[in-house]
């Protein structure tokens, strides 16, 4: 017998389970279909485990540099098995929390693969969910009033190159390394590639980073990318930009050799392992998209501002919709979709109000438009720039690299974007996020009284610098 629900969600990643909990709080009878573990990529193969390992890398680096603080730490060494153990303990603890949360909210979780069916004896419109199981078990049929597709994404790979998660790794496979390699080549200088380069060089791995664009972090403010390149290079990462990797000529013999073309000719790099981090693709295979009227554009599900597909009772959120592929974006989009299907009046999720964070050393964070994007959009812009080397708290931390940069509309003084690189900027960006949400002017941020000494003073100074009124620097 088919079970009826107000909402069935395909995928129990961060976006999926957050939407499920919100729906349950609104009184909706909710089910989630997930073939893996609740928490999805972010919890098990992405955000949380990688940040746990980055924290270990940070502590190791700081311990080696402790003498600058008057602390002598002799015979510093790294136990990578303990790094992995700590990571797994954190993931396990959070996973238990998600499982408990689903139970407390009376959300039914089906441990299988959900497939959307077309019109049938169960429903005159597409949307019935068939839950298929790997073991010899009859399918369950779920009859929802609404469906939310939150199946997430998976790593992209170069054409013809197949990861074996031994010599050729994806970012997900790299999390399971039993031992650190002596050397590694990373293809892709976006957020994921930069985080891995930063982590591994801190772990004393010989790192080479290859990026096809003219600079690393090509989606961010070019000054942030330039500063990140300078900082990583100073720590030993070898960075090659404007390169074209010859994927078909990559060979595996006593490691991995990667040939690539540059503006000056052909080169190659040999390392013990290769990590490919060139973005992520939507998980749309075998979920029944072909049984619906859903439009796929450029490999992603097309949705309106509320997350609705062409079949208006079927919604989608997160990585599969082609927006910013970030856990907090997926959560916000899922909550908006649930509010809309519940008849509330939600705020649509605007891409320019979603902060972007990179947890390398130094950290980088941004929100809104870069200066180049703003000018291309037709704005007359003015900017404010403040370096951390003039911030007292940054000097106390011993981390003076980086800056905060404000982009404002010259005509209205409204903020268009904020870009940061430096100590703890993944926390500092929240102030800029609130300012952008409230449509604040740069001088309103400058007039906000910030504590002293604090890293956040850099935001106030950068905001004041838009009008040339910064105090320091």
LINLIN-V692388 format. One record per pair of residues at least 4 apart in sequence whose ideal C-beta (glycine too) atoms are under 7 Angstrom apart, sorted by the first residue. I is the first residue (numbers start at 1). J is the second residue. If there is no record, write none. Layout:
I_J + I_J
This chain:
2_122 + 2_141 + 2_142 + 2_143 + 3_142 + 3_143 + 4_143 + 5_29 + 5_30 + 5_31 + 5_142 + 5_143 + 5_144 + 6_28 + 6_29 + 6_30 + 6_144 + 6_145 + 6_146 + 7_23 + 7_28 + 7_30 + 7_144 + 7_146 + 7_148 + 7_341 + 8_31 + 8_33 + 8_129 + 8_142 + 8_144 + 8_147 + 9_16 + 9_19 + 9_20 + 9_32 + 9_148 + 9_150 + 10_33 + 10_114 + 10_149 + 10_150 + 10_151 + 10_287 + 11_16 + 11_34 + 11_40 + 11_150 + 11_151 + 11_152 + 12_16 + 12_17 + 12_32 + 12_34 + 12_38 + 12_40 + 12_109 + 13_39 + 13_40 + 13_41 + 13_42 + 13_150 + 13_152 + 13_318 + 13_330 + 14_18 + 14_40 + 14_42 + 14_327 + 14_330 + 14_331 + 15_19 + 15_150 + 15_317 + 15_318 + 15_330 + 15_331 + 15_333 + 15_334 + 16_20 + 16_32 + 16_40 + 16_150 + 16_334 + 17_21 + 17_32 + 17_38 + 17_98 + 17_102 + 18_22 + 18_331 + 18_334 + 18_335 + 19_23 + 19_148 + 19_150 + 19_317 + 19_334 + 19_335 + 19_337 + 19_338 + 20_24 + 20_30 + 20_32 + 20_102 + 20_107 + 21_25 + 21_101 + 21_105 + 22_26 + 22_335 + 22_338 + 23_28 + 23_30 + 23_338 + 24_28 + 24_30 + 24_105 + 24_106 + 24_107 + 26_338 + 26_342 + 28_342 + 30_107 + 31_107 + 31_108 + 31_110 + 31_142 + 32_107 + 32_109 + 33_110 + 33_112 + 33_114 + 33_129 + 33_131 + 34_38 + 34_109 + 34_111 + 35_111 + 35_112 + 35_113 + 37_44 + 37_95 + 38_95 + 38_98 + 38_99 + 38_102 + 38_109 + 39_43 + 39_44 + 39_94 + 39_95 + 39_98 + 40_44 + 40_152 + 41_45 + 41_46 + 41_152 + 42_46 + 42_47 + 42_48 + 42_327 + 43_48 + 43_91 + 43_94 + 43_95 + 43_98 + 44_91 + 45_49 + 45_172 + 45_175 + 46_50 + 47_51 + 47_327 + 48_52 + 48_90 + 48_91 + 48_94 + 49_53 + 49_87 + 49_91 + 49_175 + 50_54 + 50_175 + 50_195 + 51_55 + 51_359 + 52_56 + 52_86 + 52_87 + 52_90 + 53_57 + 53_83 + 53_87 + 53_199 + 54_58 + 54_195 + 54_199 + 54_359 + 55_59 + 56_60 + 56_83 + 56_86 + 57_61 + 57_199 + 57_202 + 57_203 + 58_62 + 58_361 + 59_63 + 60_64 + 60_78 + 60_202 + 60_203 + 61_65 + 61_202 + 61_361 + 62_66 + 63_73 + 63_76 + 64_76 + 66_71 + 66_73 + 67_71 + 67_72 + 68_398 + 69_398 + 78_203 + 79_83 + 80_84 + 80_179 + 80_180 + 81_85 + 82_86 + 83_87 + 84_88 + 85_89 + 86_90 + 87_91 + 88_92 + 89_93 + 90_94 + 91_95 + 92_96 + 93_97 + 94_98 + 95_99 + 96_100 + 97_101 + 98_102 + 99_103 + 100_104 + 101_105 + 102_107 + 102_109 + 110_131 + 110_140 + 112_131 + 112_132 + 112_133 + 113_132 + 113_286 + 114_129 + 114_131 + 114_287 + 115_129 + 115_130 + 115_132 + 115_286 + 115_287 + 115_288 + 116_126 + 116_127 + 116_129 + 116_147 + 116_287 + 116_288 + 116_291 + 116_292 + 117_126 + 117_128 + 117_130 + 117_288 + 117_291 + 118_126 + 118_291 + 119_123 + 119_124 + 119_125 + 119_126 + 120_128 + 122_128 + 122_141 + 122_143 + 123_127 + 123_128 + 123_143 + 126_291 + 126_292 + 126_311 + 127_144 + 127_147 + 127_311 + 127_313 + 127_314 + 128_141 + 128_143 + 129_142 + 129_144 + 129_147 + 130_139 + 130_141 + 131_139 + 131_140 + 131_142 + 132_139 + 133_137 + 145_313 + 146_313 + 146_315 + 146_341 + 147_313 + 147_314 + 147_315 + 148_315 + 148_317 + 148_334 + 148_337 + 149_287 + 149_301 + 149_314 + 149_316 + 149_320 + 150_317 + 150_318 + 150_330 + 150_334 + 151_283 + 151_287 + 151_320 + 152_283 + 152_318 + 152_319 + 152_320 + 153_280 + 153_281 + 153_282 + 153_283 + 153_319 + 153_320 + 153_325 + 154_280 + 154_281 + 154_283 + 155_170 + 155_171 + 155_172 + 155_280 + 156_278 + 156_279 + 156_280 + 156_281 + 157_161 + 157_163 + 157_276 + 158_245 + 158_247 + 158_276 + 158_278 + 159_247 + 160_247 + 160_248 + 161_168 + 161_247 + 161_250 + 161_276 + 163_168 + 163_169 + 163_170 + 163_173 + 163_276 + 164_168 + 165_169 + 165_170 + 165_173 + 167_252 + 167_256 + 167_273 + 167_274 + 168_256 + 168_274 + 168_276 + 169_173 + 169_174 + 169_273 + 169_274 + 169_275 + 170_174 + 170_276 + 171_192 + 171_196 + 171_275 + 171_277 + 174_196 + 174_275 + 180_203 + 180_205 + 181_205 + 181_272 + 181_273 + 182_205 + 182_206 + 182_272 + 183_205 + 183_206 + 183_271 + 183_272 + 184_200 + 184_205 + 184_207 + 184_271 + 184_272 + 184_273 + 184_275 + 185_208 + 185_210 + 185_256 + 185_258 + 185_269 + 185_271 + 185_274 + 186_193 + 186_196 + 186_197 + 186_207 + 186_209 + 186_210 + 186_275 + 186_277 + 187_210 + 187_245 + 187_276 + 187_277 + 187_278 + 188_192 + 188_193 + 188_211 + 188_276 + 188_277 + 188_278 + 189_193 + 189_194 + 189_209 + 189_211 + 189_216 + 189_217 + 190_194 + 190_217 + 190_219 + 190_277 + 190_279 + 191_195 + 191_358 + 192_196 + 192_277 + 193_197 + 193_209 + 193_277 + 194_198 + 194_216 + 194_217 + 194_228 + 194_358 + 194_360 + 195_199 + 195_358 + 195_359 + 195_360 + 196_200 + 196_275 + 196_277 + 197_201 + 197_207 + 197_209 + 197_232 + 197_237 + 198_202 + 198_232 + 198_360 + 198_361 + 199_203 + 200_205 + 200_207 + 201_205 + 201_207 + 201_235 + 201_236 + 201_237 + 202_361 + 207_237 + 207_238 + 208_238 + 208_269 + 208_271 + 209_216 + 209_237 + 209_239 + 210_240 + 210_243 + 210_245 + 210_260 + 211_216 + 211_241 + 211_243 + 212_243 + 212_244 + 213_218 + 213_241 + 214_241 + 214_242 + 215_222 + 215_225 + 215_226 + 215_229 + 215_241 + 216_225 + 216_228 + 216_229 + 216_239 + 216_241 + 217_224 + 217_225 + 217_228 + 217_364 + 218_225 + 220_224 + 220_225 + 220_364 + 220_366 + 220_370 + 220_419 + 221_366 + 221_370 + 221_371 + 221_405 + 221_419 + 222_226 + 222_372 + 223_227 + 223_405 + 224_228 + 224_364 + 224_366 + 224_419 + 224_421 + 225_229 + 226_230 + 227_231 + 227_402 + 227_421 + 228_232 + 228_364 + 228_421 + 229_233 + 229_239 + 230_234 + 231_235 + 231_362 + 231_401 + 232_237 + 232_239 + 233_237 + 233_239 + 240_262 + 242_262 + 242_263 + 243_260 + 243_261 + 243_262 + 244_260 + 244_261 + 245_258 + 245_260 + 246_259 + 246_260 + 246_261 + 249_259 + 250_256 + 250_257 + 250_258 + 251_257 + 252_256 + 255_270 + 255_271 + 255_272 + 256_271 + 256_273 + 256_274 + 257_268 + 257_270 + 258_268 + 258_269 + 258_274 + 259_266 + 259_268 + 260_267 + 260_268 + 261_266 + 262_267 + 280_319 + 280_325 + 281_299 + 282_299 + 282_300 + 282_301 + 282_319 + 282_320 + 283_320 + 284_289 + 284_296 + 284_320 + 288_292 + 289_294 + 289_296 + 292_311 + 292_314 + 293_310 + 293_311 + 294_301 + 294_309 + 294_310 + 294_311 + 294_314 + 295_302 + 295_310 + 296_300 + 296_301 + 297_302 + 298_322 + 300_320 + 300_321 + 300_322 + 301_309 + 301_316 + 301_320 + 301_321 + 302_309 + 303_307 + 303_308 + 303_309 + 303_316 + 303_321 + 304_308 + 305_348 + 306_336 + 306_337 + 306_340 + 306_348 + 307_315 + 307_316 + 307_317 + 307_333 + 307_336 + 307_337 + 307_340 + 308_312 + 308_315 + 309_314 + 309_315 + 309_316 + 315_337 + 315_341 + 316_320 + 316_321 + 317_321 + 317_330 + 317_333 + 317_334 + 317_337 + 318_330 + 318_333 + 318_334 + 319_325 + 319_330 + 323_329 + 323_351 + 324_329 + 324_351 + 324_354 + 324_356 + 326_354 + 326_356 + 327_331 + 328_332 + 329_333 + 329_354 + 330_334 + 331_335 + 332_336 + 332_349 + 333_337 + 333_349 + 334_338 + 335_339 + 336_340 + 336_346 + 336_347 + 336_348 + 336_349 + 337_341 + 338_342 + 339_344 + 339_346 + 340_346 + 352_368 + 352_369 + 353_367 + 353_433 + 353_436 + 353_437 + 355_365 + 355_367 + 355_429 + 355_433 + 356_365 + 356_366 + 356_367 + 357_365 + 357_426 + 357_429 + 358_363 + 358_364 + 359_363 + 359_426 + 360_364 + 362_399 + 362_401 + 362_402 + 362_421 + 362_422 + 362_423 + 363_422 + 363_424 + 363_425 + 363_426 + 364_420 + 364_421 + 364_425 + 365_420 + 365_425 + 365_426 + 365_428 + 365_429 + 366_417 + 366_418 + 366_419 + 366_420 + 367_417 + 367_418 + 367_429 + 367_432 + 367_433 + 367_436 + 368_415 + 368_416 + 368_417 + 368_418 + 368_436 + 369_373 + 369_374 + 369_377 + 369_407 + 369_416 + 369_417 + 370_374 + 370_417 + 370_419 + 371_375 + 371_381 + 371_383 + 371_407 + 372_376 + 373_377 + 374_379 + 374_381 + 374_407 + 374_416 + 374_417 + 375_379 + 375_381 + 379_409 + 379_416 + 380_410 + 380_411 + 381_407 + 381_408 + 381_409 + 381_410 + 381_416 + 382_408 + 382_410 + 382_466 + 383_405 + 383_406 + 383_407 + 383_466 + 384_406 + 384_442 + 384_462 + 384_463 + 384_464 + 384_465 + 384_466 + 385_403 + 385_405 + 385_462 + 385_465 + 386_390 + 386_403 + 386_404 + 386_458 + 386_461 + 386_462 + 386_465 + 386_470 + 386_473 + 387_403 + 387_473 + 388_394 + 388_400 + 388_401 + 388_402 + 388_403 + 388_422 + 388_423 + 388_458 + 389_400 + 390_472 + 390_473 + 391_395 + 391_455 + 391_457 + 391_458 + 392_396 + 392_453 + 393_397 + 393_453 + 393_454 + 393_455 + 394_399 + 394_400 + 394_422 + 394_423 + 394_455 + 395_400 + 396_453 + 397_423 + 399_422 + 399_423 + 401_422 + 402_421 + 402_422 + 403_421 + 403_422 + 404_420 + 404_458 + 404_459 + 404_462 + 405_419 + 405_462 + 406_415 + 406_418 + 406_442 + 406_462 + 406_463 + 406_466 + 407_416 + 407_417 + 408_413 + 408_414 + 408_415 + 408_416 + 408_442 + 408_466 + 409_413 + 409_414 + 409_416 + 413_441 + 413_442 + 413_443 + 414_439 + 414_441 + 415_435 + 415_436 + 415_440 + 415_442 + 418_432 + 420_425 + 420_428 + 420_429 + 421_425 + 423_455 + 424_428 + 424_455 + 425_429 + 428_455 + 428_456 + 428_459 + 429_433 + 430_434 + 431_435 + 431_456 + 431_459 + 432_436 + 432_459 + 433_437 + 434_438 + 435_440 + 435_445 + 440_444 + 440_445 + 442_446 + 442_463 + 442_466 + 443_447 + 443_467 + 444_448 + 445_459 + 445_460 + 445_463 + 446_460 + 446_463 + 446_464 + 446_469 + 448_460 + 450_454 + 450_456 + 450_457 + 450_460 + 452_457 + 457_461 + 458_462 + 459_463 + 460_464 + 461_465 + 461_470 + 461_471 + 461_472 + 461_473 + 464_469 + 464_470 + 465_470
